[in-house]
């Protein structure tokens, strides 16, 4: 069982030129340096492959980024086809 009872699901920012992930709790931007694979020594006990840690002062939420990363990938693929 996960030790993180309060984890959130990151979302992809709408209408953003650059794919931007937002915290599922406070909607702050998740910095790229705080998004990482959920494996190895830093493995969180969460059912997702990519973790994002919110750096907002009053938040600090742990976010699962799988859905947002997949949405960014779909968006990139759609833009590639549209060209």
Secondary structure, DSSP 8 states (H G I E B T S, - for coil): --S-SSEEE-EE-TT-SS--EE-TTT--B--GGGEEES-GGG--SSS-SEEEE---TT---EEE-HHHHHHHHHHHHHHHHH-
